[in-house]
Amino acid sequence: MSHEPARVAILTVSDRAARGEYADLGGPAAEDWLRATVTSPLEVTRQIVADGRECVAEAMRAVADDHGADLVLVTGGTGPAPRDRTPEALADIIDFDLPGFGEEMRRASLAEVPTAILSRQSAAVRGKTLFITLPGKPAAIATCLHAVFAAVPYCLDLLGARRIETDPARCTAFRPKPG
């Protein structure tokens, strides 16, 4: 078991934020949620990427392969708009997907807004890196992370990534009992 801080990359996918026309709200919201929930040391990096399949895929590859991220949260680009191609970019770089994450995030979001059915959030694995794609709005990011994060620490364990622990008052991570 590694005692190194888990490496987390947060990618905000937004043409307007990449051009500086719009403040990135999703990246800071995702980081704030993680820092309030994860009790073990984290090394977090944030990056803003323009929408579009190729540049998003390139950024995803880089944080997994070059940066060695254990967990990558990608905010934005998951809707049906013409430039929203985060799911396609993810499909281009992964070893396999984890469809239960997207199903649960949409179910939780649907309790709050009827447009949740338009969202294409998901999760997938590349090597030892877990990717979770999220909506871009801070409230929706929190809803989605609350819905799935209990499974994230054990998923990272199974992948051989660095270990993370959570504050049970915010999220009780599930790990099977030894034996």
C-alpha positions in Angstrom: 0.0 0.0 0.0 1.4 3.4 -1.0 1.6 6.2 1.5 2.0 8.8 -1.3 -0.8 11.3 -1.8 -3.4 10.2 -4.3 -3.0 12.1 -7.5 -6.3 13.7 -8.7 -6.7 15.6 -11.9 -9.7 17.8 -12.6 -10.3 18.7 -16.2 -12.9 21.4 -17.0 -14.2 21.1 -20.5 -15.5 24.4 -21.8 -14.8 26.5 -24.8 -15.8 29.7 -23.0 -13.7 29.0 -19.9 -10.7 28.0 -22.1 -11.0 31.4 -23.9 -11.3 33.3 -20.6 -14.9 34.4 -21.3 -16.4 32.5 -18.5 -15.1 31.7 -15.0 -14.5 28.0 -14.4 -17.0 27.1 -11.7 -16.9 23.3 -12.2 -13.3 22.6 -11.5 -13.2 24.5 -8.2 -16.5 22.9 -7.2 -15.2 19.4 -7.8 -12.0 20.2 -5.9 -13.9 21.7 -3.0 -16.2 18.6 -2.8 -13.2 16.2 -2.8 -11.2 18.2 -0.2 -14.3 18.2 2.1 -14.8 14.4 1.6 -11.4 12.8 1.3 -9.4 12.7 4.5 -6.2 11.1 3.1 -3.6 13.4 1.4 -4.4 14.5 -2.1 -2.3 16.1 -4.8 -4.8 17.9 -7.0 -4.2 19.6 -10.4 -6.8 21.5 -12.4 -6.8 22.2 -16.1 -9.2 23.9 -18.5 -9.6 22.3 -21.9 -11.7 23.5 -24.9 -14.6 21.4 -26.0 -14.0 18.9 -28.7 -13.2 15.2 -29.0 -9.5 15.4 -29.9 -8.3 18.0 -27.5 -10.2 16.5 -24.6 -8.9 13.0 -25.4 -5.3 14.4 -25.5 -5.7 16.0 -22.1 -7.2 12.8 -20.7 -4.3 10.8 -22.0 -1.8 13.2 -20.6 -3.2 13.3 -17.0 -3.3 9.5 -16.9 -0.1 8.6 -18.7 2.2 11.5 -18.1 0.9 12.8 -14.7 0.0 9.4 -13.3 -3.4 10.5 -12.0 -5.2 7.9 -9.9 -8.6 9.7 -10.3 -9.6 12.1 -13.0 -12.8 14.2 -12.7 -13.9 15.7 -15.9 -16.6 18.4 -15.7 -18.5 19.6 -18.7 -19.0 18.4 -22.3 -21.4 15.6 -21.3 -24.6 17.1 -22.8 -26.1 16.8 -26.3 -24.8 20.1 -27.7 -22.8 19.9 -30.9 -19.4 20.5 -29.2 -20.1 18.3 -26.2 -17.9 15.4 -27.0 -16.4 14.4 -23.6 -18.0 10.9 -23.7 -16.5 10.2 -27.2 -13.1 11.5 -26.1 -13.2 9.2 -23.1 -14.2 6.2 -25.3 -11.1 7.0 -27.5 -8.6 6.5 -24.6 -10.0 3.9 -22.2 -9.4 0.2 -21.5 -13.0 -0.3 -20.4 -16.0 1.5 -19.1 -18.0 1.3 -15.8 -21.6 2.0 -16.9 -23.1 1.8 -13.4 -21.5 5.1 -12.5 -23.4 7.0 -15.3 -26.6 5.2 -14.5 -26.5 6.1 -10.8 -25.4 9.7 -11.5 -28.4 10.2 -13.9 -30.8 8.6 -11.4 -29.7 10.9 -8.6 -29.8 13.9 -10.9 -33.2 13.1 -12.2 -34.6 13.5 -8.7 -33.5 17.2 -9.0 -34.0 18.1 -12.7 -35.9 16.5 -15.6 -33.1 17.4 -18.0 -30.8 14.8 -16.3 -31.8 12.4 -18.9 -29.9 14.5 -21.4 -26.6 14.1 -19.6 -24.0 11.5 -20.7 -21.9 11.2 -17.6 -19.9 8.0 -17.2 -16.9 6.4 -15.7 -14.1 4.4 -17.2 -10.6 3.0 -16.6 -7.3 3.6 -18.4 -4.5 1.6 -16.8 -4.6 2.4 -13.1 -6.6 5.6 -13.6 -10.3 6.0 -12.9 -12.1 8.7 -15.0 -15.5 10.1 -13.9 -17.2 12.5 -16.2 -19.5 15.0 -14.6 -21.8 17.8 -15.6 -20.3 21.3 -15.5 -22.7 23.0 -12.9 -21.4 22.9 -9.3 -24.7 21.7 -7.8 -24.9 18.9 -10.3 -21.3 17.9 -9.7 -22.1 17.5 -5.9 -25.2 15.5 -6.7 -23.3 13.1 -8.9 -20.3 12.7 -6.7 -22.5 12.0 -3.7 -24.3 9.4 -5.7 -21.2 7.4 -6.7 -18.2 8.2 -4.5 -18.8 5.5 -1.9 -17.5 3.0 -4.6 -14.5 5.1 -5.7 -12.0 4.2 -3.0 -12.5 0.4 -3.5 -12.4 0.8 -7.3 -9.0 2.6 -6.9 -7.8 -0.3 -4.7 -8.8 -2.8 -7.3 -7.0 -0.9 -10.0 -3.8 -0.7 -8.0 -4.0 3.1 -7.6 -3.0 5.0 -4.5 -5.4 4.6 -1.6 -7.9 7.2 -0.5 -10.0 7.4 2.6 -13.2 9.4 3.1 -14.9 11.2 6.0 -17.8 8.9 6.9 -19.9 11.9 7.9 -19.9 12.9 4.2 -19.4 9.6 2.4 -18.9 6.1 3.8 -16.5 4.4 1.4 -17.4 0.8 0.9 -14.6 -1.8 1.1 -15.3 -5.5 1.7 -14.4 -6.9 5.1 -11.3 -9.0 5.0 -11.7 -12.8 5.2 
